[in-house]
Amino acid sequence: MDNTLRKNYILNCIYHIFGLIMPVIMTPYLARTLGSDGIGHYGYYYAFATCFLAFAQLGISRYGNRAIARVSSDLMQRSQSFFEICLLQMLLTALVTIGYSIFVVSVLDNNAVAWIFLIMLAANAFDVTWFFFGMERFGIVVFRNFVIKIIMLFCVLAFIKKQEDVWLYALIVSGCTLSVNIWLCISLYGNVSFPESRLNLWQHLRPIFVLFLPILAVSIYREMDKVMLGAISGMKEVGYYESSERVLHIPLALVTSLEGVMLPRLSGLMNTKWPEKEKQYIYHSILFLMFATSALSFGLMGIADEFVPLFFGNGFDECVSILRILLPCCLFQAFASVIRTQYLLPRGMDIQYASVLLLGAICNVILNAVLIPRFAAFGAGAATLMTEMLVCVGHCFIVRKELPLVKYIAASFPFIGGGMVMFVILRLIRFSVFYLWKAVLLKTLIGVGLFFGIMFLEWLLVKYLFNGMSNLFNDK
């Protein structure tokens, strides 16, 4: 990984991890003020808004990132592409906002929280993050998000005091989203100029629509579970599931960060030295992500008994089992993410990518319909895990003849195996006499030592035992 790529990855990590730090700080506070019913109420209507947001985004984020990356060195070409894509984004957002308003009136009974999320939908019209990511200028996005998130944290701690403040929390989140997007638009000055040629918005519509299909599919199987859960099992179960998902996003921040960096980089390599760099990037990305997600996912699973009551407070015990069924999703998402953003999307294999996610969305809805009535939030978590496994296998099937998948999977096993051993040992350890924070801290330190110790033993095993056996057979 060269210096520029390393810098961009670190900045993108900061961007996504800081975006998670605020919810991680706020979640314990919100769990104690809003309660599981309040969080469930928020998550239920947020899921509806997110599904509509998928139609407003229509694949523009990924497409715009890739399109700008390919013309980033030419001011006139990137300005032409930017204005065409941006105007199309504003038009789509306006249409979806109208549709969402009709939906709130006719289906959601004019719910106040649902109306507040209209602000978040409208904010999408000004979201030009994809432009700066395509230009590989991550610092601008990171700084502005840092400032806005600090303001959002202050507002939550200052104004959210009781369970009835769900609407106010939704207003703070939506208002901050709109603010950071407008601020980013101001930063466009000097990076684009008004194009001299006539704008042709419609040339982008077909490729954007192709990329919309996977975004719609992801929205279905990542938000529809909460919609179905709320309709079948009630807001309290949505609250358990929503809270558990927020913890899941901690290891996934590493995956999302790498996606944002590698897609523009590999799209830019398409016309240069693509074959030489491609497999090198993919292999090292898989090594890093499987190492990091295995450590974080299995580690969180191992300390869940102590972490959940410490983090969420009383009344969230059900989140322990939900976390343990959801966290393995990170492994499958990490592996599939590398295949998707470093091979399928840079090569323009959008239809193959979309078809796998659509299949996953259909299976997820069916699994939710079967599992939620019987197992509630745990059933929704199980359906999500099975869906992520299916999507990962589907992506691997598409590239089975082009990439050395056996090599990638074999390289992942030591990390997964080490994580599983760490999880089993941590589950056997009990510190009932300690305060919860002491138990979490001590088990975390033990987990870190265990994981790196196991990695070291595996390295010794490979270096001396396997290499020794190889030399023995070669001598014969």
C-alpha positions as CSV (number, residue, x, y, z in Angstrom):
1,M,0.0,0.0,0.0
2,D,1.6,3.3,-1.1
3,N,1.8,6.4,1.0
4,T,-1.1,8.1,-0.6
5,L,-3.4,5.1,-0.3
6,R,-2.3,4.5,3.3
7,K,-3.1,8.2,4.1
8,N,-6.5,8.0,2.4
9,Y,-7.3,4.8,4.2
10,I,-6.4,6.3,7.6
11,L,-8.5,9.4,6.9
12,N,-11.4,7.2,5.7
13,C,-11.1,5.1,8.8
14,I,-11.2,8.2,10.9
15,Y,-14.3,9.4,8.9
16,H,-16.2,6.1,9.5
17,I,-15.0,5.3,13.0
18,F,-15.7,8.8,14.2
19,G,-19.1,8.5,12.7
20,L,-19.5,5.5,15.0
21,I,-17.9,6.9,18.0
22,M,-20.7,9.4,18.5
23,P,-23.4,6.7,18.5
24,V,-21.2,4.5,20.7
25,I,-21.0,7.4,23.2
26,M,-24.6,8.3,22.8
27,T,-26.1,4.8,22.8
28,P,-25.6,4.1,26.5
29,Y,-27.2,7.6,27.2
30,L,-30.1,7.0,24.8
31,A,-30.7,3.5,26.2
32,R,-31.1,5.0,29.6
33,T,-33.2,8.0,28.6
34,L,-35.3,6.7,25.7
35,G,-35.4,3.0,26.7
36,S,-35.9,0.1,24.4
37,D,-39.4,1.3,23.4
38,G,-38.1,4.7,22.5
39,I,-35.1,3.4,20.5
40,G,-37.5,0.9,18.8
41,H,-39.8,3.8,17.9
42,Y,-36.9,5.7,16.4
43,G,-35.5,2.7,14.6
44,Y,-38.9,1.7,13.1
45,Y,-39.6,5.0,11.4
46,Y,-35.9,5.4,10.5
47,A,-36.1,2.1,8.6
48,F,-39.0,3.5,6.5
49,A,-37.1,6.7,5.8
50,T,-33.9,4.7,4.8
51,C,-35.8,2.6,2.3
52,F,-37.1,5.8,0.6
53,L,-33.6,7.3,0.8
54,A,-32.3,4.3,-1.2
55,F,-34.6,5.4,-4.1
56,A,-33.3,9.0,-3.8
57,Q,-29.7,7.9,-3.9
58,L,-30.3,5.5,-6.8
59,G,-26.7,4.2,-6.8
60,I,-25.3,7.7,-7.2
61,S,-22.8,7.4,-4.4
62,R,-20.9,4.5,-5.9
63,Y,-21.4,5.6,-9.5
64,G,-20.4,9.2,-8.8
65,N,-17.3,8.1,-6.8
66,R,-16.2,5.9,-9.8
67,A,-17.1,8.4,-12.5
68,I,-15.2,11.3,-10.8
69,A,-12.2,9.0,-10.1
70,R,-11.8,8.3,-13.9
71,V,-11.7,12.0,-14.8
72,S,-10.2,13.5,-11.6
73,S,-7.2,15.0,-13.4
74,D,-9.3,16.9,-16.0
75,L,-11.1,20.0,-14.6
76,M,-13.6,20.3,-17.4
77,Q,-14.5,16.7,-17.7
78,R,-14.9,16.2,-13.9
79,S,-17.0,19.5,-13.8
80,Q,-19.2,18.2,-16.6
81,S,-19.7,14.9,-14.8
82,F,-20.3,16.5,-11.5
83,F,-23.0,18.9,-12.6
84,E,-24.8,16.2,-14.6
85,I,-24.8,13.7,-11.7
86,C,-25.6,16.3,-9.1
87,L,-28.6,17.7,-10.9
88,L,-29.9,14.2,-11.5
89,Q,-29.5,13.5,-7.7
90,M,-31.5,16.7,-6.9
91,L,-34.3,15.7,-9.3
92,L,-34.5,12.2,-7.9
93,T,-34.5,13.5,-4.3
94,A,-37.3,15.9,-5.0
95,L,-39.5,13.1,-6.5
96,V,-38.8,10.7,-3.6
97,T,-39.5,13.4,-1.0
98,I,-43.0,13.9,-2.6
99,G,-43.5,10.1,-2.5
100,Y,-42.4,9.8,1.1
101,S,-44.8,12.6,2.1
102,I,-47.7,10.8,0.6
103,F,-46.6,7.6,2.3
104,V,-46.4,9.3,5.7
105,V,-50.0,10.7,5.3
106,S,-51.6,7.6,4.0
107,V,-49.7,4.8,5.8
108,L,-47.9,6.2,8.8
109,D,-50.8,8.3,10.1
110,N,-48.9,11.6,10.1
111,N,-46.5,10.3,12.7
112,A,-44.3,13.2,13.9
113,V,-41.0,11.3,13.9
114,A,-41.7,10.1,10.3
115,W,-42.3,13.7,9.2
116,I,-39.0,14.8,10.8
117,F,-37.1,12.3,8.7
118,L,-38.3,14.2,5.7
119,I,-35.4,16.6,6.5
120,M,-32.9,13.7,6.2
121,L,-34.4,12.8,2.8
122,A,-34.1,16.4,1.6
123,A,-30.5,16.5,2.8
124,N,-29.6,13.9,0.2
125,A,-30.0,16.5,-2.6
126,F,-26.8,18.2,-1.2
127,D,-24.7,15.1,-0.4
128,V,-21.6,15.5,-2.6
129,T,-19.4,13.2,-0.5
130,W,-19.0,11.0,-3.6
131,F,-17.2,13.8,-5.4
132,F,-14.5,14.2,-2.7
133,F,-14.1,10.5,-2.4
134,G,-13.7,10.2,-6.1
135,M,-11.0,12.9,-6.0
136,E,-9.4,11.0,-3.0
137,R,-9.7,14.2,-0.9
138,F,-10.9,12.5,2.3
139,G,-9.6,15.2,4.7
140,I,-12.3,17.6,3.8
141,V,-15.1,15.1,4.6
142,V,-13.4,14.0,7.8
143,F,-13.0,17.5,9.2
144,R,-16.5,18.6,8.5
145,N,-18.0,15.4,9.9
146,F,-15.9,15.8,13.0
147,V,-17.3,19.3,13.7
148,I,-20.9,18.3,13.0
149,K,-20.8,15.2,15.1
150,I,-19.4,17.1,18.1
151,I,-22.3,19.5,17.8
152,M,-24.8,16.6,17.5
153,L,-23.3,15.0,20.6
154,F,-23.7,18.2,22.6
155,C,-27.3,18.6,21.4
156,V,-28.2,15.1,22.4
157,L,-26.7,15.4,25.9
158,A,-28.2,18.8,26.4
159,F,-31.8,18.2,25.2
160,I,-32.7,14.5,25.3
161,K,-33.9,13.9,28.8
162,K,-36.9,11.6,28.7
163,Q,-38.6,8.9,26.6
164,E,-40.9,11.4,24.9
165,D,-37.9,13.1,23.3
166,V,-37.7,10.6,20.4
167,W,-38.9,13.2,18.0
168,L,-36.2,15.6,19.2
169,Y,-33.5,13.0,18.7
170,A,-34.7,12.5,15.2
171,L,-34.7,16.2,14.6
172,I,-31.1,16.5,15.8
173,V,-29.9,13.7,13.6
174,S,-31.7,14.9,10.5
175,G,-30.6,18.5,11.1
176,C,-27.0,17.6,11.5
177,T,-27.1,15.5,8.3
178,L,-28.5,18.5,6.4
179,S,-25.9,20.8,7.9
180,V,-22.8,18.7,7.0
181,N,-24.1,18.2,3.4
182,I,-24.6,21.9,2.8
183,W,-21.1,22.6,4.3
184,L,-19.6,20.1,1.8
185,C,-21.3,21.8,-1.1
186,I,-19.6,25.1,-0.1
187,S,-16.3,23.3,-0.3
188,L,-16.8,22.6,-4.0
189,Y,-15.6,26.1,-4.7
190,G,-12.3,25.8,-6.7
191,N,-12.8,22.1,-7.4
192,V,-15.4,22.4,-10.2
193,S,-16.3,25.1,-12.7
194,F,-19.4,25.6,-14.7
195,P,-19.3,23.3,-17.8
196,E,-19.1,24.8,-21.2
197,S,-20.8,21.9,-22.9
198,R,-24.5,21.1,-22.7
199,L,-25.4,18.9,-19.8
200,N,-26.7,15.4,-20.6
201,L,-28.2,14.0,-17.4
202,W,-29.8,11.0,-18.9
203,Q,-26.6,9.3,-20.1
204,H,-25.9,8.5,-16.4
205,L,-29.4,7.1,-15.7
206,R,-28.9,3.6,-16.9
207,P,-25.6,2.8,-15.1
208,I,-26.9,4.6,-11.9
209,F,-30.1,2.4,-12.1
210,V,-28.0,-0.7,-12.4
211,L,-26.1,0.3,-9.2
212,F,-29.4,1.2,-7.6
213,L,-30.6,-2.4,-7.6
214,P,-28.0,-3.6,-5.1
215,I,-28.6,-0.5,-2.9
216,L,-32.3,-1.2,-2.9
217,A,-31.5,-4.9,-2.1
218,V,-29.2,-3.9,0.8
219,S,-31.9,-1.5,2.1
220,I,-34.4,-4.3,2.0
221,Y,-32.4,-6.8,4.0
222,R,-30.9,-4.3,6.4
223,E,-33.9,-2.2,7.1
224,M,-36.9,-4.3,6.2
225,D,-36.1,-6.6,9.1
226,K,-36.8,-3.7,11.5
227,V,-40.0,-2.9,9.7
228,M,-41.2,-6.5,9.8
229,L,-40.0,-6.9,13.4
230,G,-42.0,-3.8,14.5
231,A,-45.1,-5.0,12.7
232,I,-44.9,-8.6,14.1
233,S,-43.2,-8.3,17.5
234,G,-43.5,-4.7,18.6
235,M,-41.2,-1.7,19.2
236,K,-39.4,-3.2,22.2
237,E,-37.9,-6.0,20.0
238,V,-37.0,-3.4,17.4
239,G,-35.2,-1.5,20.2
240,Y,-33.2,-4.6,21.1
241,Y,-32.3,-5.3,17.5
242,E,-31.4,-1.6,16.7
243,S,-29.2,-1.4,19.7
244,S,-27.4,-4.6,18.8
245,E,-26.8,-3.4,15.2
246,R,-25.1,-0.3,16.5
247,V,-22.4,-2.4,18.1
248,L,-22.1,-4.4,14.9
249,H,-21.1,-1.2,13.1
250,I,-17.9,-0.9,15.1
251,P,-16.0,-3.7,13.2
252,L,-17.8,-2.8,10.0
253,A,-16.3,0.7,10.0
254,L,-13.0,-0.9,9.0
255,V,-14.7,-2.6,6.0
256,T,-16.5,0.6,4.9
257,S,-13.3,2.6,5.2
258,L,-11.4,0.3,2.9
259,E,-14.3,0.3,0.4
260,G,-14.2,4.1,0.1
261,V,-10.5,4.2,-0.6
262,M,-10.1,1.2,-2.9
263,L,-13.0,1.8,-5.3
264,P,-11.6,5.1,-6.7
265,R,-8.1,3.8,-6.6
266,L,-8.8,0.7,-8.7
267,S,-11.2,2.5,-11.0
268,G,-8.3,4.9,-11.7
269,L,-6.0,1.9,-12.5
270,M,-8.3,0.5,-15.2
271,N,-6.3,2.1,-18.0
272,T,-2.8,1.8,-16.5
273,K,-1.2,-1.1,-14.7
274,W,-4.4,-2.8,-13.5
275,P,-3.3,-6.5,-13.9
276,E,-0.1,-6.1,-11.9
277,K,-1.7,-4.2,-9.0
278,E,-5.1,-5.8,-8.8
279,K,-4.5,-9.2,-7.1
280,Q,-1.9,-7.6,-4.8
281,Y,-4.4,-5.1,-3.5
282,I,-7.1,-7.8,-3.1
283,Y,-4.9,-10.3,-1.2
284,H,-3.6,-7.7,1.3
285,S,-7.0,-6.2,1.8
286,I,-8.5,-9.6,2.6
287,L,-5.6,-10.4,5.0
288,F,-6.1,-7.1,6.9
289,L,-9.9,-7.2,7.0
290,M,-10.1,-10.8,8.1
291,F,-7.5,-10.2,10.8
292,A,-9.3,-7.1,12.1
293,T,-12.9,-8.2,11.9
294,S,-12.1,-11.7,13.4
295,A,-10.4,-10.0,16.4
296,L,-13.2,-7.4,17.0
297,S,-16.2,-9.6,16.2
298,F,-15.1,-12.7,18.3
299,G,-13.8,-10.4,21.0
300,L,-17.1,-8.6,21.3
301,M,-18.9,-11.9,21.3
302,G,-16.7,-13.1,24.1
303,I,-17.3,-10.1,26.4
304,A,-21.0,-9.7,25.5
305,D,-22.3,-11.0,28.9
306,E,-20.6,-8.1,30.7
307,F,-20.5,-5.6,27.8
308,V,-24.3,-5.4,27.2
309,P,-25.4,-4.5,30.8
310,L,-22.5,-2.0,31.1
311,F,-23.2,-0.4,27.7
312,F,-27.0,-0.4,27.5
313,G,-28.0,-0.6,31.2
314,N,-30.7,-2.7,32.7
315,G,-33.4,-4.2,30.5
316,F,-31.3,-5.1,27.4
317,D,-30.3,-8.6,28.4
318,E,-31.8,-10.0,25.1
319,C,-29.1,-8.1,23.2
320,V,-26.5,-10.6,24.3
321,S,-27.8,-13.4,22.2
322,I,-28.7,-11.0,19.3
323,L,-25.1,-9.7,19.3
324,R,-23.7,-13.2,19.1
325,I,-25.8,-14.1,16.1
326,L,-25.1,-10.8,14.3
327,L,-21.4,-10.3,14.8
328,P,-20.2,-13.2,12.6
329,C,-21.9,-11.2,9.7
330,C,-18.8,-9.0,9.8
331,L,-16.6,-11.8,8.5
332,F,-18.8,-12.5,5.5
333,Q,-19.3,-8.8,4.8
334,A,-15.6,-8.1,4.9
335,F,-14.7,-10.9,2.4
336,A,-17.5,-10.0,0.1
337,S,-16.7,-6.3,0.3
338,V,-13.2,-6.8,-1.1
339,I,-14.5,-8.9,-4.0
340,R,-17.2,-6.3,-4.7
341,T,-15.3,-3.0,-4.5
342,Q,-11.9,-4.2,-5.8
343,Y,-13.0,-6.5,-8.6
344,L,-16.7,-6.4,-9.6
345,L,-17.4,-2.6,-9.4
346,P,-14.1,-1.3,-10.9
347,R,-14.5,-3.7,-13.8
348,G,-18.1,-2.5,-14.4
349,M,-19.7,-5.9,-13.5
350,D,-22.6,-4.1,-12.0
351,I,-25.3,-6.5,-13.2
352,Q,-23.6,-9.5,-11.7
353,Y,-23.1,-7.6,-8.4
354,A,-26.8,-6.5,-8.4
355,S,-28.2,-9.9,-9.1
356,V,-26.5,-11.4,-6.1
357,L,-27.8,-8.7,-3.7
358,L,-31.3,-9.0,-5.1
359,L,-31.3,-12.7,-4.5
360,G,-30.0,-12.0,-1.0
361,A,-32.8,-9.5,-0.4
362,I,-35.5,-11.9,-1.5
363,C,-34.1,-14.7,0.7
364,N,-33.9,-12.3,3.6
365,V,-37.6,-11.3,3.4
366,I,-38.6,-15.0,3.3
367,L,-36.3,-15.9,6.2
368,N,-37.6,-13.0,8.3
369,A,-41.2,-14.0,7.6
370,V,-40.4,-17.5,8.9
371,L,-38.1,-16.7,11.8
372,I,-39.4,-13.4,13.3
373,P,-42.9,-14.7,14.4
374,R,-41.2,-17.5,16.4
375,F,-37.9,-15.9,17.6
376,A,-38.5,-12.2,17.3
377,A,-35.3,-10.1,17.3
378,F,-33.0,-13.2,17.5
379,G,-34.8,-14.6,14.4
380,A,-34.2,-11.3,12.5
381,G,-30.5,-11.6,13.4
382,A,-30.3,-15.2,12.2
383,A,-32.0,-14.2,8.9
384,T,-29.4,-11.5,8.5
385,L,-26.5,-13.9,9.1
386,M,-27.8,-16.4,6.6
387,T,-28.3,-13.6,4.1
388,E,-24.7,-12.3,4.5
389,M,-23.4,-15.9,4.0
390,L,-25.4,-16.3,0.8
391,V,-24.3,-12.9,-0.6
392,C,-20.6,-13.7,0.1
393,V,-20.9,-17.1,-1.5
394,G,-22.6,-15.5,-4.5
395,H,-19.9,-12.9,-5.0
396,C,-17.2,-15.6,-4.8
397,F,-19.1,-17.8,-7.3
398,I,-19.0,-14.9,-9.9
399,V,-15.2,-14.5,-9.7
400,R,-14.3,-18.2,-9.1
401,K,-12.4,-18.4,-12.4
402,E,-10.7,-15.1,-12.2
403,L,-9.4,-14.9,-8.7
404,P,-7.5,-17.5,-6.5
405,L,-10.3,-17.8,-3.9
406,V,-8.8,-20.9,-2.3
407,K,-5.7,-18.9,-1.5
408,Y,-7.8,-16.1,0.0
409,I,-9.9,-18.4,2.1
410,A,-6.9,-20.4,3.3
411,A,-5.2,-17.1,4.3
412,S,-8.3,-16.2,6.3
413,F,-8.6,-19.4,8.4
414,P,-5.8,-18.6,10.9
415,F,-7.6,-15.4,11.9
416,I,-11.0,-16.9,12.1
417,G,-9.7,-19.9,14.0
418,G,-7.8,-17.7,16.4
419,G,-10.9,-15.6,17.0
420,M,-13.1,-18.7,17.7
421,V,-10.6,-20.0,20.3
422,M,-10.5,-16.5,21.9
423,F,-14.3,-16.4,22.0
424,V,-14.6,-19.9,23.6
425,I,-12.0,-19.1,26.3
426,L,-13.6,-15.7,27.1
427,R,-17.0,-17.3,27.5
428,L,-15.6,-19.6,30.1
429,I,-14.1,-16.8,32.2
430,R,-16.4,-15.3,34.8
431,F,-15.7,-12.3,37.0
432,S,-18.9,-12.1,39.0
433,V,-17.3,-10.4,42.0
434,F,-16.0,-7.5,39.9
435,Y,-17.8,-4.3,38.8
436,L,-18.9,-4.6,35.2
437,W,-16.4,-2.1,33.8
438,K,-13.6,-4.0,35.5
439,A,-14.8,-7.3,34.1
440,V,-15.1,-5.8,30.6
441,L,-11.6,-4.2,30.8
442,L,-9.9,-7.4,32.2
443,K,-11.6,-9.7,29.6
444,T,-10.7,-7.3,26.8
445,L,-7.0,-7.4,27.9
446,I,-7.1,-11.2,28.2
447,G,-8.8,-11.4,24.7
448,V,-6.1,-9.2,23.1
449,G,-3.4,-11.3,24.7
450,L,-5.1,-14.6,23.6
451,F,-5.6,-13.5,20.0
452,F,-2.1,-12.2,19.4
453,G,-0.7,-15.2,21.3
454,I,-2.6,-17.6,19.0
455,M,-1.5,-15.7,15.9
456,F,2.1,-16.0,17.1
457,L,1.7,-19.8,17.7
458,E,0.2,-20.2,14.2
459,W,3.1,-18.3,12.7
460,L,5.6,-20.6,14.5
461,L,3.6,-23.6,13.3
462,V,3.7,-22.5,9.7
463,K,7.3,-21.4,9.8
464,Y,8.9,-24.4,11.5
465,L,6.6,-27.4,11.3
466,F,5.3,-27.0,7.8
467,N,8.5,-25.6,6.3
468,G,10.5,-28.3,8.1
469,M,8.3,-31.0,6.7
470,S,8.6,-29.5,3.2
471,N,12.4,-29.4,3.5
472,L,12.3,-33.0,4.7
473,F,10.4,-34.2,1.7
474,N,12.5,-32.2,-0.7
475,D,15.7,-33.8,0.7
476,K,14.3,-37.2,0.0
